[in-house]
Amino acid sequence: IVKLIYLCVFLLVMKRAAAKHLIERYFCQLTEGCGNGACTNEFCASCLGFQPLDHNTAAIRALELYKMNAKLCGRHSTAFPDNSSAKETHPALSGDRHGKIENQMVADVHYLTEEKVYEILSICEGKKDYSPLIRVIGRIFSSADALVQSFRKDKEQHPNTKEQRKTHQAKDEDKDEDDKERTTAMEQESEASASMEGATGSTENRLGPVEVSVDIEAVRRVYDRLLSNEKIESAFLNALVYLTPNVELDLTYLDVYNTNPDYLNIFIIVMENSSLHSPEYLEMAMPLFCKCMSKLPLPALAKLTRLWSQYSVEHIRRMMETFQQLITYTVISNEYDSDSLVNDDECVVAAAKCLKLVFYANVLGGDLDTGHNEEEEPASESSELTLQELLGEERSNKKGPRVDPLEKELGVRTLDCRRPLIPFEEFVNEPLNDVLEMDKDFTFFKVDSESKFSFQSCPFVLNACTKSLGLYYDNRISMYSERRITALYSLVQGQQLNPYLRLKVRRDHIIDDALVRLEMISMENPADLRKQLFVEFEGEQGVDEGGVSKEFFQLVLEEMFNPDIGMFTYDESTKLFWYNPSSLENEAQFTLIGIVLGLAIYNNCILDVHFPMVVYRKLMGKKGTYLDLADSHPVLYQSLKELLDYEGDVEEDMMITFQISQTDLFGEPITYDLKENGDKIPVNADNRKEFVSLYGDYILNKSVERQFKAFRRGFQMVTNESPLKCLFRPEEVELLICGSRNLDFQALEETTEYDGGYSKDCRIIKDFWETVHSFGEEDKRLFLQFTTGTDRAPVGGLGKLKMIIAKNGPDTDRLPTSHTCFNALLLPEYDSKEKLKERLLKAITYAKGFGML
């Protein structure tokens, strides 16, 4: 409710500000005209035959024109009058010699410098008349050519005589040529460095200082000085309104950036305006300005992003908030449905594209690790692809997930950023998520990406819940596609094939049965792993509508993470598992776990898995580093950190070498040289950073390379063709697999539905929720496990879980039962709260197996 009230107030303020601005424009048009001697607008003072109005009459008339949405001239008020109009409207400026000099000075300004602005401002403050400065701002900031030349680092004071102007113009032309030559040289140097980066994996050159011709600090000082004056501030707004249509035409039909790279100065200068987030700008100017910015060519967008990445956190946050507010304002101002999608709203789309620049600037400006990438294994192919091609059913994204063009141009991924300047969560726009129809957006993303915009190309604005819905659609469509291909294959082959992935396992031999079946499938045709999963326990009558699969996943993981098997080690302090480097199990066992995790995502199941975050980073393509030890091996991390921080004599006091020692599965010590002849290389102050880096690489990568590669191979067999990598960050992948650890049973109560005669006002239901809320954390998890098949909340929290409580007869001694497939609890109408609690606790404590009810 508070959020809704805030949005309504925000919208009201925006509307009032826009209305006030329009009425002021009508008033100026009625009293001063537009300055066009041939104007034919009957509501303009410049129109021939217009009867002059006094200010009171003009104010009333302006309000009437606003209500009837009357025509507004292209130029109005004091922001854009020409020189002749200025003399007629302000005779005081031309009535004496000083006024003529000032007018001539204003007319001679063809671009602005910081000094020129302060000179005009000083004159205006002395005469307490800001109209000359307003006219200059209006003329310069509404002209692309003038704005490109303004606030240049290499500009001199503007000359006053004709001879000086000619000399200065020649100098400017020479400087422009020099600028073009420097720009060309920079681009060639960038291309050369890019090719070197491809060989070395370094992005140091790309992330170096970005040179632009505009003096950004001077622009900031000018804005700080002028924006405190309300009249001058409105001149900036009016100028931007008239600037953007011309800029859009330039970018749409003319190759202006390649002709003159300094054209980017327009966007650099405008984005330094700290008032862009105000209601007037969001209503009048920013929609079209964002549209212009989104039309910049890719190299220009990349350069702008690199430049912004060098800004302070405060500047980047201000730009982020500006685009976020524009998206929010536009979304709450409009109504969207299946015929009018938010994807078709040009303002929202353009703002999202501009926000992407700020997002990647935030990534570039954060703590980057562009190296340490896992080697990608080639995707497994199957004979089915040939049949698909023959049938015209070739897979989309067969070569893996798409790469964002801006990401490729910048040479950096979101995954490369360990800590951004601004938390990624602040880029999520909740109002946009609320109105986005993910089924339509997914279609645009997968099928019609050339002509339709998909917000999955800007995944940073989507929350994990919305993205998981997109992944769900992708998985379901893949399942239906596999089913269809199987049917076509059966027609061609003349034999009946199973359109589903069916696993029949024995409860007491679940690992052996699952391993044999899944290994056969992965060898014969990995595409079968992308069929819908159905699990059957031998000797049990349960029909898999989702609940049997949930228990299958749980039992497999319980078995494989059993410390007695020795595949993983368990850390009591962190409650996390890690690969056992001395494990005697073969690679197939680890591949099975990878397949199980992939199948869980693919079939929308939550698993009780406890891995450190570095595992998910490695699954997404990044190797573990020393910093990841803080999560996976905290004691070792602390020791290495103390080594790095030690101020004494490292070699004499520590007495360690580049040879490390560990214990194997049987408690026997084993040694490993981090470098050749490591036992003879002492660690000292000069090489301790190298020692720490190699130690972390050994623990997280080299020592478990065999186990992890098999694990990742199994995971990618299922997820290789999904958009998982391009949509989700590692922490979101963990959320997909494991669910949320936060259990909000109040949210679950609010979304629970009732059937069979129960309602939320029934005595038994009130007693039920009082009982559940009184449970401890462990009993709550048991209840969730009993009802839904997992003790974790889905992505988005328990509020996203649609649980049903149905009446199961009158008072009885029978226990409550559940359909985990449908998240349904069958609850008898017990005659007392005490009996309800006793029966419920017994049911959730001893629940296991499936039977027909």
N, C-alpha and C positions, 0 to 999 in steps of 0.2 A: 504493500500500500504506500509506504514511504517513497519507494522508487517511482511508483506511478505518479504520485503527487509532484515529485521533483521533475519528472519529464513533462507534466502538464504545465507547471510554472515556467520551465525552460522554454517550452513551445510558445506560451503566451508572451513572454518577454521578447522572443524572436519576432513574433508577428507585430507587436507594438513598435519595436524599433524599425522594422521595415516600413510600416505604415507612416511613421513619423518622417522617415527619410523621403518617401515618395511625396508626401504633402509639402515638404520643404522644397522639393524640386518643382512642383506645380506653382508654388508661390513665387519662386525666383523666375520661372518662365513667364508668369503674368506681370511681374513688376519690371524685370530687366530684359527679358527676351533671350533668344538663343544666339544673337549676334549675326544671324544670317539675313542679309538684306532682302533675299528672295523667298523668305519663309512663307509658306501657305497655310500654316497651322492657325486656325482661328482662335486657338487658346494661347497664343504666344504674342508677347508684346512686340516682337520683331515683324509680325505679319502686317502687311499694308492694310490700313483701315482699322487697325485695332484701337479701341478707345482706352486711354490710360485709366488705371484704377488706383485709388488710394490704398494704403496698406491694409486697412480694416476690411474693405470690400474684397481686396485680393486674397486675404486670408480665408474669408468665407467661401469665395469662389474656388480656392485651391482645395478645400475640403469637399466641395461638390464634385470637382473633377476627379478626385481620388475615388469617390464612391461610384462614379460612372466609368472608371477606368479609361479616362480620356487619353488622347494621344500626347506623348512627350517627345519633344524635339531631341535630335541626336546630341546637341550641345546646349548647355544651359548654365544659368547662374554665373557666379564669379570664377568658376573653375576653368571655363574654356572660352571666354570672350576673345575676339580678335582685337587688334590694337585700336581700330577705329571705334569699335563698340566700347572699348575701355575708356576712351577719351570722352565719349558722349555720356557714359554712365558716371564717370568720376572726373568731373571738370576740375576738381581741386588738384588732380595729378597733372593736368596739362595747362593749368591757368598761370603758372609762373615758370621761371627758368629751371628751378630745381625739380619741379614736377616733370618737365620735359626730359631732363637728364635721366631721372629715375625710370621714366617710361622707355626711353631709348635703351637704358641698361637692361631692363627686363626683356625687351624685344631682341636684344643681341645675345641672350642666353640660349645656346643651342644644345647644351648638355650641362650637367651639374657636377660641381666638385664640392667638397666639404667647405672650402674657403668661400666659394661663391654663395652657398646657402647661408652661411653666417653673415656675409656682407649684406645680402638682401634682408635677412631677418633683422639685422641691426637697424637698417633704415626704417623698416616697418615698425619696429618697437619704438623708435624715436617719434614717428608720426602717429602711432597707435592705429595704424591702418595696415592690415595684413593682406589686402587684396593683391598687391604686386607679387608677393611670395606665393599666394594661392594660385595666381595665374601661371606662374612659372612651374610650379609643381604639376598643375593640371596639364600644361603643354608637354613637359618632359616625361612625366610618368604615364602619359597616355600614348606616347610615341615609342614604338619598339626601337627605331633607329637611335633616337635621342637617349633612351635608357641604356642601350648597349654601350654608348660612348661615355656614360656618366660614371663618376666615382672610380675612374681608372687610376691604377697605380702610377701610370706613366704620363698622365695628363698634366699640362702646365696651366697656369691661370689663363682664362679666356681673354684673348686680345680685344682691344676696343677700336683700333683704327682699321681701315680697310686693308692697308698695307700689312699690318701685323696679322690680320685675319688670313690673308693670302699665304704669308710665310708659315703661319701656324697650321693652315690647312695642308700645305705641302709636307710639313713635319708629321702631321697626323697620318697622311697617306703612307709615308715611309714607315711610320710605326705600325700601321695596320699590316703592311707587307711583312715587317719583322715579326709581328704577332702570328701571322699565318705560317711563316717559315718555322717559328718556334713550335707552333702547334703541330705542324707536319713532322718536325723532328721528334717531338714528344711522342706522337702516335707511332712513328717507326720504331722508336726506342722501346715503346710499350709492347709492340708486336715481337721485337727481338727478345725482350725479357720474358714475354709469355712463353716463347718456345724454349727458353732456358728453364723456365719453371716447370714445363712439362717433363723435362728430363730429371730435374733435381727434386721436384715436389715442393719447392719453396715458393712462398708468395711475398717475400720481403719487398721486392721491387714494386709489386702492385699496391702494397699497402703503405708506400712512402708518401711524402707530402704531395698534395695536389696543387699545381700552380694554376691560378686564374688571374685574369687581368683586373678584376674589380677589387677595390680596397674594402674588404668586408668590415674591418674595424671602423673605417670612416663612415660607412653606411649605418652601422649600429649607433654611432655617436649622433649622427644626423637624426635618425628616428627617435632616439631618446630625447633629443632637444625639441623636436617638433610635435611629437604625438601628444604632448601635454596640452596643446592648444586644440580645442574642439573644432574650430573652423578649419584649421590646417589639416586636421585628421580627416575631415570629410572630403577634402580635396584629394587625398590619397585614395580614398574609397571610390570617388567618382572617376578618377583617372584609371584605376584598375578595371572598372566596369567597361570603359571605352577602349582600354588597351587589349583586352583578351580576345575580342572577335578578330582583330587584325592578326594577332599572334597565331590564333588557330588557323587562319587562312594561310599564313606563311608556312606553318609546319605541315599543313595538309597538302598544299599544292606546290610549295617551293622547297628546295633542298637547302634551307637557310643555314642549318647547323654545319653541314659539310662545307658550305661556302664561307661561313664566318663562325668559327667555334665560339667566339665571344658572344654569340646570341644567347648562350647559356646564362650570361650576366643578368638577363631579365629575371629569370627564376631565382637566381641567387639573391638579387636585391629585393624582390617582392617578398620572399620567404623570411627576410630579416624583420619585416613589419610585425611587431609584437601584438598588434590588434587584430590579426587575422581571425582569431577565434571569437571575436565579438559578434553579436547577433546581426549587425548590419552587413558585415563581410560575409557571414555564412549564408545570408539570404540573397545578397545582391551580386557578390563578386566571386566567391570561392568555387561555386559549382563549375563555372566556365573556365576559371583559372586551372582547376584540377584537370579538366578535360584537355586543356592546352598542354599541361605538363605531361600527361599520359601519352601525348602524341610525339614526344621527343624521341629521336632514334636511340637505339640501344646503347651506343657508345656515350651519348650525352647523359642518359640515365645512369650509366655506370660511373661516369665522372662526377656527376652530382652526388651520387651515393658516397663515393670515396671522400669527396669534400666534406660532406656532412658528418662522416665518421670521425673527422678531426675536431668537430665541435665539442663543446662541453656537454655534460649530461643535461644541464638545464635547457640548453638550446634544442637538443634532440627531443627532450620531453615536451617542450612547447610545440614543436612541429608535430609530434605524435598526437598530442591532445587536440591540435587544430583539426587534423584530418579525422580523428576519432569523433570529435563533436559534429563535424559536417556529416559523417555517416549516420550518427545517432539522430541528429536533427532531421535529416531527410527521411530516415526510416519511420520515425514517430509522426512525421507530418503527412505521411501517405498511407494508404491502405493497399495491401497486396493480397492477391489470390492466385488461383491456378491460371487465370487469364492475364493477370498483370503481376508478373514476377519481379522480385527485387533485382534479379539478374538483368532485367531490361531497363532498370533505372540508371541512366547515364551518369548522374551525379554520384550515386553510391559506388558504381563501378570505377569511375575515374578516381574518386577519393581512396578506394581500396588500392588501386594501382600506385597512387602517390604514397600511401602509407607503406607500401612494400619497399620503397626507397628508404624511408626512415627505418624500417625494420632491419634492412641489410646494413644500413649505416650503424645501427645499434649493435649488430653482429660484428662488423669490422672494427668498431671502436672498443669492443670487449676483449676478454682474454682469449686469444686465438691459439689453436693447435692445428695447423693445416697439414702437418705431417702425421706420422704414426697411423697410417691407414692399413687396414687388413687387406690382404690380397683377395680379390674377388675370384671365386671359382666359376668356371663356365657353367651355365644352366644346363641341366640334363635334358636331353631331347628324347623323343619317343617316336616310334613308327606311326603313331596316330596323326602326327602333324602332316605327313604326306597325304593321308586320307582327307584331312581337313582342307588342305589346299585344293585337292581335287574337287571337293564339294563346295568350295568357295567359303569355307568356314575358318580361314586362317586366324590365329589368335591375335587379338589386339595386345599391344605392349609385350610381345613375345620376347623382346630383348631386355625386358626389365622396365622399371619405372622411368617416366620421362624426367628430363632435367630442365629446370627453370632457366630460360635464356639469360636473365639477369644474373642468376647464380653462377652460370657458366662464364659469363663475361667478367664477373668479379673474381672468379677463381676461388670462391669460398662457399662453404655450405653452413647451414644452421648448426649441423652436427659438429663443425669445427670450433664452435664458440663454447667454451666452458662456462664463462660467466659474462653475460652481456651487460652493457651499461645500464639498461632498464630491464627488469624482469620480463621474460616472454609473456607472462600471464597478463601484463598490462596492455598488450596489443589485441587481446581478445575483445570483440565487441558483442556484448550480450544481446542488445536489441536486434542486431542483424541476425544473430543465431536464432532468435525467436521467430523471425518472419521467413527465414530461408527454407524453401521446400527442397529437402535434400535429394529426393528421388529425381526431381527435374534437374537440379544442379549436377547430380552424378551423371545423368545422361549427357549434359553439355560437356562435362569433363572427359568422358570416355569416347563419345561419338561425334559431338558437334563443336569441338573446341575452337575451330577456326572462325566460325560465325557467331558463336554464343559464348558469353563470358561465364566461367565457373569460378566460384569463390574457393574451390579446392586448389586453384592456382595461387591463392593467397591464404594458405592454411593457417597462418599465424593469427588471423582474425576469428578463426573457428575454435570453439572449445572442444575438449576431448569427446564429449558426448555427441556433438554434431558430427565430428570426424568419424567416430565409431559407427554412426549410422551410415555414412558414406561407404565405409569399409564393409558394413553388413550387406548393402546393396551390391557391392562388387562381388562379395562372396556368393550371394544367392544367385546372381546372374551367371557366375562361373559354374555353379552347380547345375543350373538349368541348361547351360550350354553343354556341359559334359553329358547330361542326360540325353540331350537332343543328338549329340554326336554319336553316343552309344547306339541310339535307335537307328541312325543312318548307317553306322558301321555294321549293325546286325543285318540290315537289308543287303548291304554289299557282300558281306561274308556268308550270309545264309545261316548264321548261328545266333542263338539267343545269348546276349551278354547282360550282365547285371548293371543297371543304371545307377546303383548306389555303391558306396564303400561299406560293405558288410563285414563285421568282425564277430566271429563266434568264439568265445573264450571260456575257459574253465576258471572258476574263481580261485582255486588253489594252484593253478599253473598260468596265471594271467600274463606274466612276463614272457614265458616261453611261447605261448600261443600268439600273443600280440606281435612279438618279435619275428616269428616265422612268417606270419601273414603279411605284415607291413614290409618286411625285407623282400619278400617275393614281389609285392606290388611295386616297390621302389625300383627294383631291378628290371621288371618286365615292362611296366608302363607307369612312370611317376604321375602322369596326368590323372590316374584313378584316385590319387590322394585328394584331388579337388572335387570329388563327388561328395554328395551328402552322406554323412556318417550314420550308420545304424549298428548298434552293439547289442549282442545277445549273450547273456550268461547261460551256459549250458545247464539244463535242469531247472531253470527258473522261467516263470511265465511272463515276466515283464515285457511290455511292448515299448520299444524305444521311441518316445516322442521328445527326447532331450534329457530326461532324468537318468536313464540308464547310461547314456554317454558320460554324464557328469560323474557318476560313481566309477565308471571305467577309468576315466582320467585320474580320479583321486586314488584308486587302488594301485594303478601303475606307478604313480609318483611316490606313494608311500613305500612301495617295494623298492624302487630304484634309489630312493634317498635314504634307505635304511643304512645306518652306519656299519652294520655287520657285513654288508656287501662290499663296501670299500670304494664305491665309485666317487663319492664325495666326502669331504671332511666338513665337520660342523663346528662352528665357533660359538661357544656358550655365551660369550660377552655380546656379540652382535646378533646372535640367533640367525646367522646366515650360513648357507652352504657354499663350498668352493670345490672345484675339480681336484681330485686326488692325483697328483702327478705320478704316484707310484701304483696307481690302480692296475689290477691284473685283468680287468674286464676288457673284452675286445671292442673295437670301434663301433660295431653294430649296436651295442647297448647304448652308447652315447648318441648314435644316430636316431635310435628309437625315441629317446627323450626329446631330441630336436623336433622330430615328427609330431610327437604328442603336443608340444607347445604350439607348433604351427597349426595342428588340427583344432586345438582349443580356440585359437583366434578365428580360424576359418569357420568353426561351428558355434561361435559365440558362447563359449563356456569359460568360466572363471576357475583358475587352478590355485591350489594352496602351495605356491612355490616361493622359496625364500632365497633369492639370489641377490648379490650386491649389484649396484647400478652399473658397474663396469661390464657385467655380462651383457646387458642390453646395449651398451655403447658398442661392444665388440660385435654383437649381432647386426647392428646398424652400419658397421664398417670401420670403427675406430679401434685401434689397439689400446691396451691399457698402459698407463704411464704411472710414474711415481705418485702423482696426485691422487690416482684412483685407489691407492693403498689405504688412504684414510677411511674408506668405506669398507673395503674387503679385508684388510689386514691392519687394523688400527694400531696394534702394539708395534709392529714393524715400522709403520709409517712414523710413529712418534720417535722411534730410535733414529731413523734416517734424518728426520727433521732436526733432531738435536745435533746430529753430526754436521749438518749444513750450518747450523747456528753457532757451533762451537768456536770460541774465540781463542782457545789455547793452541798448543802445538799438537795438531791432529796426528801427525805421524808418530811422535814420541808417546803421546798420552793414550791414543786409541789402539795403536799396534794392530791394525787390520790391513789386509791385503785384498786384491781383486779376486781372491778365491773365497767362496762362501760354502757353508756346510748346512745340510738338512738331514732329517731322518726319514727313512723310507717306511713302507707299510709295516715292516717287522721291527721297527725301532732302530735299525742299523743306520749309522751316519754315512752320508754320501756327499762328495764334494763336487763343486762345479767352478770352473774358471770363467769369470766374466770377460776376461781378455786372455789372449794367449800368454802362457806362463804367468797366469794371474797370481800364483802363490809367491812370485818373486817381485811383484809390483806393489809397493806400499801405498796406502791411501794417505794423501796429504791435502793441505789447503788448496792446492792448485787443481787437483784432479778429483776432489770429492764429489763435485756435481756430476761428473761422468760416472763415478762409482754408483751414486744414487740412481741415476738414470738407467744404468745397465742392470742394477739390482731389481728395480721395478719392472723392467722389461722381461727379465728372467722369470720372476714370480708370476706375472700376469699373462705372459705370452709364450715364451719359449718352453717353460717347464710343463705347460699344459697344452702345447700346440696340437698334439695328436688327438687328445680328448675333445678340445674345442672345435677343431676342424670337422670332426665327425658330427658333433652336436649341431654346428651351424649348417652342415650339409643337409641334415634331416629337416631343420627348420626351413631352409630355403626350398626344399622340395615342394613344400606346401605354399609358401608365401612369395615365391620368386616373381610371380606375375601380378601380384596385388600391389595397390598403391601405398603399401605400408610405409616404405622408406620415405616417400615424398610427402606424406601427410603427417607422420608422427615423429615426435622427438623420443629419445630413449626412455625418459620418465613416463611418457604417455604409453609407450609399448608395455612397460611394466604394469601400468594401470589396466591396459587391455587384457593382459594375461592373468594378473593376480587380483584385479578388482581393487576397490578402495578399502583401506583398513579402518576408516572412520564409519561407524555404524550409528546412524541417526534414526532411532526407532520412532521418534516423533514424526519424522517425515514419512516413514513406512505406514504409520497409523493413518496419516492424512490421505494417503493414496490407496489404501486397501479397500477392496470392494467386497460386498456381502451377497450371499445367495441362499436359497432354500428357506427363506423366511426370516433370516437375520437382518438387522440393520445396525447402524452405529449407536442407536439409542437403546438397544436391547440390554437387559441386565447382564446376561452372560457375556456379551461383547465388552461392556464396561469392565466387568470383573477380569476378563481375559487381558485387556490392555494394562490394567493396573498390575496384574500378575507379571506380565512380560517386562514392564518397566521396572519392576522390583528385582528382576534377575541381575546377577553379576555378569561381568563381561564374558566369562566362559560359558555360562548358561545361555546367554543371548546368542553366542556363536553356534551353540548346539541347536538352539531353536531354528536359527537360520539354515543350518545344515539340514535339519529334519524337514523343513518346509520347502526349501528351494534346491537342495542338493549341493550347496556350497556355503561356507561361512563368511564369504566376502560380499561386499556391496558391489553392484555393477558400476560401470562408468557413469558418473553423474550422481551417485549416491543411492541410498535405499528409496528415495523418492521416485526413482525411475523404475523400481521393481513393482510390478502390478500383482500384488498378492490377493488371493480370494479366500475368504473364510465362509464355508458353507455348512449349513445345519446337517447333522448326521444322526437324526433321531432324538428321542427324549432322553431323560436321565438314564444312565447305564453304567456298568463297571468297565465297559470296553474303553480302550485307550484311543486318544485322537489318532487319526491317520492322515496321510498326505499324498498328493499327486505332485511329485517334484517336477514332473514334465510341465505342469501348468501352474506351478507355484500355488497350489490349492491346499488348504488345510480343512479337513473334515472334522468338525468339532461337535460332539454330542452336547445336548443342553443340560449340563450337570446342575444339580440342585443347590450347590454351595460353592463359594469361592475357594474354600479349602480343598474340596474334592477336585475342583478344576486344576489347582496348582499341583496336587499330588499326581494326578493322572498325566498331566502335561509333562512334568519333570521325568516321570518314568518313561514316557514315550520318546522324548528327545534323547534320553541317556542310553537306551538300548535299541536304537534304530539302526538296522542294517539289512540289506537285501531287498528283493522285490517280490511281491506276490500279487495275485489278482484279488481285488476287493469285491 
